[in-house]
């Protein structure tokens, strides 16, 4: 058995490789009766929880960015008065709202027993892209200060890059969404 720590910000995320291990066919997930179906149902419930975590990250980045635009003064006025900075805040809000609404829809469908597969995959695709893009917009707002690890924005940026791929990247989830919609 060989383990390798994976890059990114997720604590304890590793790749485990087994060499020379024999697994009886009956012990494989796909060989068990309804094994893949049970795994898919578990993922369908886990992904919206991950999306809610991502929405919380987007919200934290938004709050940090808005506070910065109100307190950072340049040319005698808070930088939030400049249209270009406002454009970045609007971009950040749009991504936050997209992640929030798609996640809420997926959770609502799961809670009410509605078919949720398409909504779950859409939520993960939108939330993953939203967190990454919200961090990009926040770095435009914060400029050089945003890269300081002590400030906290860089930690969000690292996490957004890790969660982008975790449990499937947006491209994979968009294909699963299309499958669920039978396109």
LUMZAZA-882507 format. One record per residue: y, x negated, z negated of N, C-alpha, C, O, CB in turn. Coordinates in Angstrom, 1 decimal. Glycine has a CB too. Layout:
N
ZAMI    n.c2    n.c1    n.c3   ca.c2   ca.c1   ca.c3    c.c2    c.c1    c.c3    o.c2    o.c1    o.c3   cb.c2   cb.c1   cb.c3
ZAMI       Y       X       Z       Y       X       Z       Y       X       Z       Y       X       Z       Y       X       Z
...
//
This chain:
183
ZAMI    n.c2    n.c1    n.c3   ca.c2   ca.c1   ca.c3    c.c2    c.c1    c.c3    o.c2    o.c1    o.c3   cb.c2   cb.c1   cb.c3
ZAMI    -1.2    -0.9     0.0     0.0     0.0     0.0     1.2    -0.9     0.0     1.3    -1.9    -0.8     0.0     1.0    -1.2
ZAMI     2.2    -0.6     0.9     3.4    -1.3     1.0     4.6    -0.3     0.8     4.6     0.7     1.4     3.5    -2.1     2.4
ZAMI     5.5    -0.7    -0.1     6.7     0.2    -0.2     7.9    -0.6     0.2     8.0    -1.8     0.1     6.9     0.6    -1.7
ZAMI     8.9     0.1     0.8    10.1    -0.4     1.2    11.3     0.5     0.9    11.2     1.7     1.2    10.1    -0.7     2.8
ZAMI    12.3     0.0     0.2    13.4     0.8    -0.2    14.2     1.1     1.1    14.5     0.2     1.8    14.3     0.1    -1.3
ZAMI    14.5     2.4     1.3    15.3     2.8     2.5    16.8     2.6     2.2    17.3     2.8     1.1    15.0     4.2     2.9
ZAMI    17.5     2.2     3.2    19.0     2.1     3.1    19.6     3.4     2.9    19.1     4.4     3.3    19.6     1.3     4.3
ZAMI    20.8     3.4     2.3    21.5     4.7     2.1    21.9     4.8     0.6    21.8     3.8    -0.1    20.7     5.9     2.6
ZAMI    22.2     6.0     0.3    22.8     6.2    -1.1    21.8     7.0    -2.0    22.1     7.1    -3.2    24.1     6.9    -1.0
ZAMI    20.7     7.5    -1.4    19.8     8.3    -2.2    19.0     7.3    -3.1    18.4     6.4    -2.7    18.8     9.1    -1.3
ZAMI    19.0     7.6    -4.4    18.3     6.8    -5.4    16.8     7.0    -5.2    16.3     8.1    -5.2    18.8     7.1    -6.8
ZAMI    16.1     5.8    -5.2    14.7     5.9    -5.2    14.1     6.4    -3.9    12.9     6.7    -3.9    14.2     6.7    -6.3
ZAMI    14.8     6.4    -2.8    14.2     6.8    -1.6    13.5     5.6    -0.9    14.2     4.6    -0.6    15.3     7.4    -0.6
ZAMI    12.2     5.8    -0.7    11.4     4.7    -0.2    10.5     5.1     0.8    10.1     6.3     0.9    10.7     4.0    -1.3
ZAMI    10.0     4.2     1.6     9.0     4.4     2.6     7.7     3.8     2.0     7.7     2.7     1.6     9.3     3.8     4.0
ZAMI     6.6     4.6     2.1     5.4     4.1     1.6     4.4     4.0     2.7     4.2     5.0     3.4     4.8     5.0     0.4
ZAMI     3.8     2.9     3.0     2.8     2.7     4.0     1.5     2.3     3.5     1.4     1.4     2.6     3.3     1.6     5.0
ZAMI     0.5     3.1     3.9    -0.9     2.8     3.4    -1.7     2.2     4.6    -1.6     2.8     5.7    -1.6     4.1     2.9
ZAMI    -2.4     1.1     4.3    -3.2     0.5     5.4    -4.6     0.6     4.9    -5.0     0.3     3.8    -2.8    -1.0     5.6
ZAMI    -5.5     0.9     5.8    -6.9     0.9     5.6    -7.3     2.1     4.6    -8.4     2.0     4.0    -7.3    -0.3     5.0
ZAMI    -6.6     3.1     4.6    -6.9     4.3     3.7    -7.6     5.3     4.5    -7.1     5.7     5.6    -5.6     4.8     3.0
ZAMI    -8.7     5.8     4.1    -9.4     6.9     4.8    -9.2     8.2     4.0    -9.4     8.3     2.8   -10.9     6.6     5.0
ZAMI    -8.7     9.2     4.8    -8.5    10.5     4.2    -9.5    11.5     4.9    -9.5    11.6     6.1    -7.0    11.0     4.3
ZAMI   -10.3    12.2     4.1   -11.2    13.1     4.7   -10.4    14.2     5.4    -9.3    14.6     5.0   -12.1    13.8     3.6
ZAMI   -10.9    14.7     6.5   -10.3    15.7     7.3    -9.9    16.9     6.5    -8.8    17.5     6.7   -11.1    16.1     8.5
ZAMI   -10.7    17.3     5.6   -10.4    18.5     4.8    -9.3    18.3     3.8    -8.7    19.3     3.3   -11.7    18.9     4.0
ZAMI    -8.9    17.1     3.6    -7.8    16.8     2.6    -6.4    16.7     3.3    -5.4    16.5     2.7    -8.1    15.5     1.9
ZAMI    -6.4    16.7     4.7    -5.2    16.7     5.4    -4.4    18.0     5.3    -5.0    19.1     5.2    -5.4    16.3     6.9
ZAMI    -3.1    17.9     5.2    -2.3    19.1     5.1    -2.6    20.1     6.2    -2.7    21.3     5.9    -0.8    18.8     5.1
ZAMI    -2.6    19.7     7.4    -2.9    20.6     8.5    -4.3    21.2     8.6    -4.5    22.2     9.2    -2.6    19.9     9.8
ZAMI    -5.2    20.5     7.9    -6.6    21.0     7.9    -6.8    22.1     6.9    -7.7    22.9     7.0    -7.6    19.8     7.7
ZAMI    -6.0    22.1     5.8    -6.2    23.1     4.8    -5.8    24.4     5.4    -4.9    24.5     6.2    -5.3    22.8     3.5
ZAMI    -6.5    25.5     5.0    -6.1    26.8     5.5    -4.6    27.1     5.1    -4.2    27.1     4.0    -7.0    27.9     4.9
ZAMI    -3.9    27.4     6.1    -2.5    27.7     6.0    -1.6    26.6     5.3    -0.6    26.9     4.7    -2.3    29.0     5.2
ZAMI    -2.1    25.3     5.4    -1.4    24.2     4.8     0.0    24.0     5.4     1.0    23.9     4.6    -2.2    22.9     5.0
ZAMI     0.2    24.0     6.7     1.5    23.8     7.3     2.4    25.0     7.0     3.6    24.8     6.8     1.4    23.6     8.8
ZAMI     1.8    26.2     7.0     2.6    27.4     6.7     3.2    27.3     5.3     4.4    27.7     5.1     1.8    28.7     6.9
ZAMI     2.4    26.9     4.3     2.9    26.8     2.9     4.0    25.7     2.8     4.9    25.9     2.1     1.7    26.4     2.0
ZAMI     3.8    24.6     3.5     4.8    23.5     3.5     6.1    24.0     4.1     7.1    23.7     3.6     4.2    22.3     4.3
ZAMI     6.0    24.8     5.3     7.2    25.3     5.9     7.9    26.3     5.0     9.1    26.3     5.0     6.8    26.0     7.2
ZAMI     7.2    27.1     4.3     7.8    28.0     3.4     8.5    27.3     2.2     9.6    27.7     1.8     6.8    29.0     2.8
ZAMI     7.9    26.2     1.7     8.6    25.4     0.7     9.9    24.8     1.2    10.9    24.8     0.5     7.6    24.4     0.1
ZAMI     9.8    24.3     2.4    11.0    23.7     3.0    12.1    24.7     3.3    13.3    24.4     3.1    10.7    23.0     4.4
ZAMI    11.7    25.9     3.7    12.6    27.0     4.0    13.4    27.3     2.7    14.6    27.8     2.8    11.9    28.2     4.5
ZAMI    12.8    27.1     1.5    13.5    27.4     0.3    14.3    26.2    -0.3    15.2    26.3    -1.0    12.5    27.9    -0.8
ZAMI    13.8    25.0     0.1    14.4    23.7    -0.4    15.7    23.4     0.4    16.6    22.9    -0.2    13.4    22.6    -0.4
ZAMI    15.7    23.6     1.7    16.8    23.2     2.5    18.1    23.8     2.1    19.1    23.1     2.0    16.5    23.5     4.0
ZAMI    18.1    25.2     1.8    19.4    25.7     1.4    19.9    25.2     0.1    21.2    25.1    -0.1    19.3    27.2     1.3
ZAMI    19.1    24.8    -0.8    19.5    24.1    -2.0    20.2    22.8    -1.7    21.2    22.4    -2.3    18.3    23.9    -3.0
ZAMI    19.6    22.0    -0.8    20.2    20.8    -0.4    21.5    21.1     0.3    22.5    20.3     0.1    19.2    20.0     0.6
ZAMI    21.6    22.1     1.1    22.9    22.5     1.7    23.9    22.8     0.7    25.1    22.5     0.9    22.6    23.7     2.7
ZAMI    23.5    23.5    -0.4    24.5    23.8    -1.4    25.0    22.6    -2.1    26.2    22.5    -2.4    23.8    24.8    -2.5
ZAMI    24.2    21.6    -2.2    24.6    20.3    -2.8    25.6    19.6    -1.8    26.6    19.1    -2.3    23.4    19.4    -3.0
ZAMI    25.3    19.7    -0.5    26.2    19.2     0.5    27.6    19.9     0.4    28.6    19.2     0.6    25.6    19.3     1.9
ZAMI    27.5    21.2     0.3    28.8    22.0     0.2    29.6    21.5    -1.0    30.8    21.4    -0.9    28.5    23.5     0.1
ZAMI    28.9    21.2    -2.1    29.6    20.7    -3.3    30.3    19.4    -3.0    31.4    19.1    -3.5    28.7    20.6    -4.4
ZAMI    29.6    18.5    -2.2    30.2    17.2    -1.8    31.4    17.4    -1.0    32.4    16.7    -1.1    29.1    16.4    -1.1
ZAMI    31.3    18.3     0.0    32.4    18.6     0.9    33.6    19.1     0.0    34.8    18.8     0.3    32.1    19.7     1.9
ZAMI    33.3    20.0    -0.9    34.4    20.6    -1.8    35.1    19.4    -2.6    36.3    19.4    -2.7    33.8    21.6    -2.7
ZAMI    34.3    18.5    -3.1    34.8    17.4    -3.9    35.7    16.5    -3.0    36.8    16.1    -3.5    33.7    16.6    -4.5
ZAMI    35.3    16.3    -1.8    36.1    15.5    -0.9    37.4    16.2    -0.5    38.4    15.6    -0.4    35.3    15.2     0.4
ZAMI    37.3    17.5    -0.3    38.5    18.3     0.0    39.5    18.2    -1.2    40.7    18.0    -1.0    38.1    19.8     0.2
ZAMI    39.0    18.5    -2.4    39.9    18.4    -3.6    40.5    17.1    -3.8    41.7    17.0    -4.1    39.1    18.8    -4.9
ZAMI    39.8    16.0    -3.6    40.3    14.7    -3.7    41.4    14.4    -2.7    42.4    13.8    -2.9    39.2    13.6    -3.6
ZAMI    41.1    14.9    -1.5    42.1    14.7    -0.4    43.4    15.4    -0.6    44.4    14.9    -0.3    41.4    15.1     0.9
ZAMI    43.3    16.7    -1.0    44.5    17.5    -1.2    45.3    16.9    -2.3    46.5    16.8    -2.2    44.1    19.0    -1.5
ZAMI    44.6    16.5    -3.4    45.4    15.9    -4.5    46.1    14.6    -4.0    47.2    14.3    -4.4    44.4    15.5    -5.7
ZAMI    45.4    13.9    -3.2    46.1    12.6    -2.6    47.3    13.0    -1.8    48.3    12.3    -1.9    45.0    11.8    -1.8
ZAMI    47.2    14.0    -1.0    48.3    14.4    -0.1    49.5    14.9    -0.9    50.7    14.8    -0.5    47.9    15.4     0.9
ZAMI    49.3    15.3    -2.1    50.4    15.8    -3.0    51.0    14.7    -3.8    52.2    14.8    -4.2    49.9    16.9    -3.9
ZAMI    50.2    13.7    -4.1    50.8    12.6    -5.0    51.2    11.4    -4.3    52.0    10.6    -4.8    49.7    12.3    -6.0
ZAMI    50.6    11.1    -3.1    51.0     9.9    -2.4    52.3    10.1    -1.7    52.4    11.0    -0.9    49.9     9.5    -1.4
ZAMI    53.3     9.3    -2.0    54.6     9.4    -1.4    54.8     8.3    -0.4    54.6     7.1    -0.7    55.7     9.4    -2.5
ZAMI    55.3     8.7     0.8    55.7     7.7     1.8    57.0     8.2     2.5    57.1     9.4     2.8    54.5     7.5     2.9
ZAMI    57.9     7.3     2.7    59.2     7.6     3.2    59.9     8.7     2.4    60.7     9.5     2.9    59.0     8.1     4.7
ZAMI    59.7     8.6     1.1    60.4     9.5     0.2    59.8    10.9     0.0    60.4    11.8    -0.7    61.8     9.6     0.6
ZAMI    58.7    11.2     0.7    58.1    12.6     0.6    56.6    12.4     0.5    56.0    11.4     0.9    58.4    13.5     1.9
ZAMI    55.9    13.4    -0.2    54.5    13.4    -0.2    53.9    13.4     1.2    54.4    14.1     2.1    53.9    14.6    -1.0
ZAMI    52.8    12.7     1.4    52.3    12.5     2.8    51.7    13.9     3.3    51.5    14.0     4.5    51.1    11.5     2.8
ZAMI    51.5    14.8     2.4    51.0    16.1     2.8    52.1    16.9     3.7    51.7    17.9     4.3    50.7    17.0     1.7
ZAMI    53.3    16.4     3.7    54.3    17.0     4.5    54.3    16.6     6.0    54.9    17.2     6.8    55.7    16.7     3.9
ZAMI    53.5    15.6     6.3    53.4    15.1     7.6    52.3    15.9     8.4    51.2    16.1     7.9    53.1    13.6     7.6
ZAMI    52.7    16.3     9.6    51.8    17.1    10.4    50.4    16.5    10.7    49.4    17.1    10.6    52.5    17.5    11.7
ZAMI    50.4    15.2    10.9    49.2    14.5    11.3    48.2    14.5    10.0    47.0    14.7    10.2    49.4    13.1    11.7
ZAMI    48.8    14.4     8.9    48.0    14.5     7.6    47.4    15.9     7.5    46.3    16.1     7.1    48.8    14.0     6.4
ZAMI    48.3    16.9     7.7    47.9    18.3     7.6    46.8    18.6     8.6    45.9    19.3     8.3    49.1    19.2     7.9
ZAMI    46.8    18.0     9.8    45.8    18.2    10.8    44.4    17.7    10.2    43.4    18.4    10.4    46.1    17.4    12.1
ZAMI    44.4    16.6     9.5    43.2    16.1     8.9    42.7    17.0     7.8    41.5    17.2     7.7    43.4    14.6     8.4
ZAMI    43.6    17.5     7.1    43.2    18.5     6.0    42.6    19.7     6.6    41.6    20.2     6.1    44.4    18.8     5.1
ZAMI    43.2    20.2     7.7    42.7    21.4     8.3    41.3    21.1     8.9    40.4    22.0     8.8    43.6    21.9     9.5
ZAMI    41.1    20.0     9.5    39.8    19.6    10.0    38.7    19.6     8.9    37.6    20.1     9.0    39.8    18.2    10.7
ZAMI    39.1    19.0     7.8    38.3    19.0     6.6    37.9    20.4     6.1    36.8    20.7     5.8    38.9    18.2     5.5
ZAMI    38.9    21.3     6.0    38.7    22.6     5.6    37.8    23.4     6.5    36.9    24.1     6.1    40.0    23.4     5.5
ZAMI    37.9    23.2     7.8    37.1    23.8     8.8    35.6    23.4     8.6    34.7    24.3     8.7    37.5    23.5    10.2
ZAMI    35.4    22.2     8.4    34.0    21.7     8.1    33.5    22.3     6.8    32.3    22.7     6.8    33.9    20.2     8.2
ZAMI    34.3    22.2     5.8    33.8    22.8     4.5    33.5    24.3     4.6    32.4    24.7     4.1    35.0    22.6     3.5
ZAMI    34.3    25.0     5.3    34.1    26.5     5.4    32.8    26.7     6.2    32.0    27.6     5.9    35.2    27.2     6.1
ZAMI    32.6    26.0     7.3    31.4    26.2     8.1    30.1    25.9     7.3    29.2    26.7     7.4    31.4    25.2     9.3
ZAMI    30.2    24.8     6.5    29.0    24.5     5.7    28.8    25.6     4.6    27.7    26.0     4.4    29.2    23.1     5.0
ZAMI    29.9    26.0     4.0    29.8    27.0     2.9    29.2    28.3     3.5    28.3    28.9     2.9    31.2    27.3     2.3
ZAMI    29.8    28.8     4.6    29.3    30.2     5.1    27.9    30.2     5.6    27.2    31.1     5.4    30.3    30.6     6.1
ZAMI    27.5    29.1     6.3    26.2    29.1     6.8    25.2    28.9     5.7    24.1    29.5     5.7    26.0    27.9     7.8
ZAMI    25.5    28.2     4.6    24.6    28.0     3.5    24.5    29.3     2.7    23.4    29.7     2.3    25.2    26.9     2.5
ZAMI    25.6    30.0     2.5    25.6    31.3     1.8    24.7    32.3     2.6    24.0    33.1     2.0    27.0    31.9     1.6
ZAMI    24.9    32.3     3.9    24.0    33.2     4.7    22.6    32.9     4.5    21.8    33.9     4.4    24.4    33.2     6.2
ZAMI    22.2    31.7     4.6    20.8    31.3     4.4    20.3    31.7     3.0    19.2    32.3     2.9    20.6    29.8     4.6
ZAMI    21.1    31.5     2.0    20.6    31.8     0.7    20.6    33.3     0.5    19.6    33.9    -0.1    21.6    31.3    -0.4
ZAMI    21.5    34.1     1.1    21.5    35.5     1.0    20.2    36.1     1.7    19.6    37.0     1.2    22.8    36.1     1.7
ZAMI    19.9    35.6     2.9    18.7    36.1     3.6    17.5    35.8     2.8    16.6    36.6     2.7    18.6    35.4     5.0
ZAMI    17.4    34.6     2.2    16.2    34.3     1.4    16.1    35.2     0.2    15.1    35.7    -0.2    16.2    32.8     0.9
ZAMI    17.3    35.5    -0.4    17.3    36.3    -1.6    17.0    37.8    -1.4    16.4    38.4    -2.2    18.7    36.3    -2.3
ZAMI    17.3    38.3    -0.2    17.1    39.7     0.2    15.8    39.9     0.9    15.4    41.0     1.2    18.2    40.2     1.0
ZAMI    15.1    38.8     1.2    13.8    38.9     1.9    14.0    39.1     3.4    13.0    39.4     4.1    13.1    40.1     1.4
ZAMI    15.1    38.9     3.9    15.4    39.0     5.4    14.7    37.7     6.0    14.6    36.7     5.4    16.9    39.0     5.7
ZAMI    14.4    37.8     7.3    13.9    36.6     8.0    15.0    35.5     8.0    16.2    35.8     8.4    13.5    36.9     9.5
ZAMI    14.7    34.4     7.5    15.8    33.4     7.2    15.6    32.1     7.9    16.5    31.2     7.8    15.8    33.1     5.7
ZAMI    14.5    31.9     8.7    14.3    30.6     9.3    15.5    30.1    10.1    15.9    28.9    10.0    13.0    30.6    10.1
ZAMI    16.0    30.9    11.0    17.1    30.5    11.9    18.3    30.2    11.1    19.0    29.2    11.3    17.4    31.6    12.9
ZAMI    18.6    31.0    10.1    19.8    30.7     9.2    19.6    29.4     8.4    20.6    28.7     8.2    20.0    31.9     8.3
ZAMI    18.4    29.2     7.9    18.2    28.0     7.1    18.4    26.7     8.0    19.1    25.8     7.6    16.8    28.0     6.5
ZAMI    17.9    26.7     9.2    18.0    25.6    10.1    19.5    25.4    10.5    20.0    24.3    10.6    17.1    25.7    11.3
ZAMI    20.2    26.6    10.8    21.6    26.5    11.1    22.4    25.9    10.0    23.3    25.1    10.2    22.1    27.9    11.5
ZAMI    22.1    26.3     8.7    22.8    25.8     7.6    22.7    24.3     7.4    23.6    23.6     7.2    22.3    26.5     6.3
ZAMI    21.5    23.8     7.6    21.3    22.4     7.5    22.0    21.6     8.6    22.6    20.6     8.3    19.8    22.0     7.5
ZAMI    21.9    22.1     9.8    22.6    21.4    10.9    24.1    21.4    10.7    24.7    20.4    10.8    22.3    22.1    12.3
ZAMI    24.7    22.5    10.3    26.1    22.6    10.1    26.5    21.8     8.9    27.5    21.1     9.0    26.5    24.1    10.0
ZAMI    25.8    22.0     7.8    26.2    21.3     6.6    26.2    19.8     6.7    27.0    19.1     6.2    25.3    21.7     5.4
ZAMI    25.1    19.3     7.3    25.0    17.8     7.5    26.1    17.3     8.3    26.7    16.2     8.0    23.7    17.5     8.2
ZAMI    26.4    17.9     9.4    27.6    17.5    10.3    28.9    17.7     9.5    29.8    16.8     9.7    27.6    18.3    11.6
ZAMI    29.0    18.7     8.7    30.3    19.0     8.0    30.6    17.9     7.0    31.7    17.5     6.9    30.2    20.4     7.3
ZAMI    29.6    17.5     6.2    29.8    16.5     5.2    30.2    15.2     5.8    31.2    14.6     5.3    28.5    16.3     4.3
ZAMI    29.5    14.8     6.9    29.9    13.6     7.5    31.3    13.6     8.1    32.1    12.7     7.9    28.9    13.3     8.7
ZAMI    31.6    14.7     8.8    33.0    14.8     9.4    34.1    15.1     8.4    35.2    14.6     8.5    33.0    16.0    10.4
ZAMI    33.7    15.7     7.3    34.7    15.9     6.2    35.1    14.5     5.6    36.2    14.3     5.3    34.2    16.9     5.1
ZAMI    34.1    13.7     5.4    34.4    12.4     4.9    35.2    11.6     5.9    36.1    10.8     5.5    33.0    11.6     4.6
ZAMI    34.9    11.7     7.2    35.7    11.0     8.2    37.1    11.5     8.1    38.1    10.6     8.2    35.1    11.3     9.6
ZAMI    37.4    12.8     8.0    38.8    13.3     7.9    39.4    12.8     6.6    40.6    12.4     6.6    38.8    14.8     7.9
ZAMI    38.7    12.7     5.5    39.2    12.3     4.3    39.6    10.8     4.4    40.7    10.4     3.8    38.2    12.5     3.1
ZAMI    38.9    10.0     5.1    39.3     8.6     5.2    40.5     8.5     6.1    41.3     7.5     5.8    38.1     7.8     5.9
ZAMI    40.8     9.4     7.0    42.0     9.4     7.7    43.2     9.7     6.8    44.3     9.1     6.9    42.0    10.4     8.9
ZAMI    43.0    10.6     5.8    44.0    10.9     4.9    44.3     9.8     3.9    45.4     9.5     3.6    43.6    12.2     4.1
ZAMI    43.2     9.2     3.4    43.4     8.2     2.3    43.7     6.8     2.8    44.2     6.0     2.1    42.1     8.2     1.5
ZAMI    43.4     6.6     4.1    43.6     5.3     4.7    42.8     4.2     3.9    41.7     4.4     3.5    45.1     4.9     4.8
ZAMI    43.4     3.0     3.7    42.7     1.9     3.1    42.2     2.2     1.7    41.2     1.6     1.3    43.6     0.7     3.0
ZAMI    42.9     3.0     1.0    42.5     3.3    -0.4    41.1     4.0    -0.5    40.4     3.8    -1.4    43.5     4.2    -1.1
ZAMI    40.7     4.7     0.6    39.4     5.4     0.6    38.2     4.5     0.6    37.1     5.0     0.3    39.4     6.3     1.8
ZAMI    38.4     3.3     1.0    37.2     2.4     1.0    36.9     1.7    -0.3    35.8     1.1    -0.5    37.4     1.3     2.1
ZAMI    37.7     1.9    -1.3    37.5     1.3    -2.6    36.3     2.1    -3.3    36.4     3.3    -3.5    38.7     1.3    -3.5
ZAMI    35.3     1.4    -3.7    34.1     2.0    -4.3    34.6     2.7    -5.6    34.0     3.7    -6.0    33.0     1.0    -4.6
ZAMI    35.5     2.1    -6.3    36.0     2.7    -7.6    36.7     4.0    -7.4    36.7     4.8    -8.3    36.9     1.7    -8.3
ZAMI    37.2     4.3    -6.2    37.9     5.5    -6.0    37.0     6.7    -5.8    37.4     7.8    -6.2    38.8     5.3    -4.7
ZAMI    35.8     6.5    -5.2    34.8     7.6    -5.1    34.6     8.1    -3.7    33.6     8.7    -3.5    35.2     8.7    -6.0
ZAMI    35.6     8.0    -2.9    35.4     8.6    -1.5    34.3     7.8    -0.8    33.5     8.4     0.0    36.7     8.5    -0.7
ZAMI    34.2     6.5    -0.9    33.2     5.7    -0.2    31.8     6.2    -0.7    30.9     6.2     0.2    33.4     4.2    -0.5
ZAMI    31.6     6.6    -1.9    30.3     7.0    -2.4    29.9     8.3    -1.7    28.8     8.5    -1.3    30.3     7.3    -3.9
ZAMI    30.9     9.2    -1.5    30.7    10.5    -0.7    30.3    10.1     0.7    29.4    10.8     1.3    31.9    11.4    -0.8
ZAMI    31.0     9.2     1.3    30.7     8.8     2.7    29.3     8.3     2.8    28.6     8.6     3.8    31.7     7.7     3.1
ZAMI    28.9     7.4     1.9    27.5     6.9     1.9    26.5     8.0     1.8    25.5     8.1     2.5    27.3     5.8     0.8
ZAMI    26.8     8.9     0.9    25.9    10.1     0.7    25.8    11.0     1.9    24.7    11.5     2.3    26.3    10.9    -0.6
ZAMI    27.0    11.2     2.5    27.0    12.0     3.7    26.1    11.4     4.8    25.5    12.2     5.6    28.4    12.3     4.2
ZAMI    26.2    10.1     5.0    25.4     9.5     6.0    23.9     9.5     5.7    23.1     9.7     6.6    25.8     8.0     6.2
ZAMI    23.5     9.5     4.4    22.1     9.6     4.0    21.6    11.0     4.2    20.5    11.2     4.8    21.9     9.1     2.6
ZAMI    22.4    12.0     3.7    21.9    13.4     3.8    22.0    14.0     5.2    21.4    15.0     5.5    22.8    14.3     2.9
ZAMI    22.7    13.3     6.1    22.7    13.7     7.5    21.3    13.8     8.1    21.0    14.7     8.8    23.6    12.7     8.4
ZAMI    20.5    12.8     7.7    19.1    12.7     8.3    18.1    13.3     7.3    16.9    13.6     7.8    18.8    11.3     8.5
ZAMI    18.4    13.5     6.1    17.4    13.9     5.1    16.9    15.2     5.4    17.6    16.2     5.6    18.0    13.8     3.6
ZAMI    15.5    15.4     5.4    14.8    16.6     5.7    15.2    17.1     7.1    15.2    18.3     7.4    15.2    17.7     4.7
ZAMI    15.5    16.2     8.0    15.8    16.6     9.4    17.2    16.5     9.7    18.1    17.0     9.0    15.2    17.9     9.7
ZAMI    17.5    15.8    10.9    18.9    15.7    11.3    19.3    17.0    12.0    18.5    17.8    12.3    19.1    14.4    12.2
ZAMI    20.6    17.1    12.3    21.1    18.4    12.9    20.4    18.7    14.2    20.2    19.9    14.5    22.6    18.3    13.1
ZAMI    20.1    17.7    15.0    19.5    17.9    16.3    18.1    18.6    16.1    17.8    19.6    16.8    19.3    16.6    17.1
ZAMI    17.3    18.1    15.2    16.0    18.6    14.9    16.2    20.1    14.4    15.4    21.0    14.8    15.3    17.8    13.8
ZAMI    17.1    20.3    13.5    17.3    21.7    13.0    17.8    22.7    14.0    17.4    23.8    14.0    18.3    21.7    11.8
ZAMI    18.6    22.2    15.0    19.0    23.1    16.0    17.9    23.5    16.9    17.8    24.6    17.4    20.1    22.4    16.9
ZAMI    16.9    22.6    17.1    15.7    22.9    17.9    14.9    23.9    17.1    14.3    24.8    17.7    14.9    21.6    18.2
ZAMI    14.7    23.7    15.8    13.9    24.7    15.0    14.6    26.0    15.0    14.0    27.1    15.0    13.8    24.1    13.6
ZAMI    16.0    26.0    15.0    16.7    27.3    15.0    16.4    28.0    16.3    16.2    29.2    16.3    18.2    27.1    14.8
ZAMI    16.4    27.3    17.4    16.1    27.9    18.7    14.7    28.5    18.7    14.5    29.6    19.2    16.3    26.9    19.8
ZAMI    13.8    27.7    18.1    12.4    28.2    18.0    12.3    29.5    17.2    11.6    30.4    17.6    11.5    27.1    17.4
ZAMI    13.0    29.5    16.1    13.0    30.7    15.2    13.6    31.9    15.9    13.2    33.1    15.7    13.7    30.4    13.9
ZAMI    14.6    31.7    16.8    15.2    32.8    17.5    14.4    33.1    18.8    14.8    34.0    19.6    16.7    32.4    17.9
ZAMI    13.4    32.3    19.1    12.5    32.5    20.2    13.3    32.3    21.5    13.1    33.1    22.4    11.8    33.8    20.2
ZAMI    14.1    31.3    21.6    14.9    31.0    22.8    14.1    30.1    23.7    14.6    29.8    24.8    16.2    30.4    22.5
//
